Amino acid sequence: RPANKLEIWEDLKIISFTRSIVAVYSTCMLVVLLRVQLNIIGGYIYLDNAALCKNGTTPLAPPEVQQQYLSSIQHLLGDGLTELITIVKQAVHKVFGSISLKHTLSLLELEQKLKDIRKVVEHKDSDQTASYSPLCHYLMPDEENPLATQACGLTERDIATIKLLNETRDMLESPDFSTVLSTCLNRGFSRLLDNMAEFFRPTEQDLSQNGSVNSLSSVSLPLAKIIPIINGQIHSVCSETPSHFVQDLLMMEQVKDFAANVYEAFSTPQQLEK
């Protein structure tokens, strides 16, 4: 029983919510970004194969360009993720910072708190309505510094990779991408709450006292008891193999349709003329 026990619990409160919320964000972003990248590459490979069959021209996306292009995912897994963690932590602190550990929350109230956090992270409470998702910033590095090798002079491979990165950035800044990512996040946070719902089930005593119990609002738990529950969700989001969370996202019709549209856009012969 350390003297700063309360302080430790307050830290755990912020860390636990931040970890699981970041896990949902980063998984959704990773799934959608990889679908976009792989379908852009798929389109280029199709064009290269079609061109090689005709006249043996230089490939638009040789294997080394594909490798360099796909390695740009490191931004999301590195600097992008670090920035995302900082923003989410600030949002969690804003929403949960002043709430006592003894304060009780129902699942419905918890859902509202998560929505409040999302509003802060996704700038939904601002007056400015950007045509693209503010989360794009975490997905790819800034346009001004597309490759570290820029200072050493650009090779043909670098130029081809930069072209791919710029085309990807245009795709990520499209309203369609913003809609698909938002749909994935809605599904992700809904799944997170579904996983937590079993801990909010009314007991037999609750049911006997009130036959028409609404389990979403009738059972409330102290925040101190919710902390280990939310902390435990990181396993179902990140650690399960195979990941049902990821499979769920990949099977969404909006994701599949968007991926198909990206492939179609980049596998048309007009792409060769650009």
Summary of the structure (lengths in Angstrom):
residues: 274
radius of gyration: 22.7
end to end distance: 67.3
largest distance: 79.8
contacts: 796
relative contact order: 0.18
helix: 74%
strand: 2%
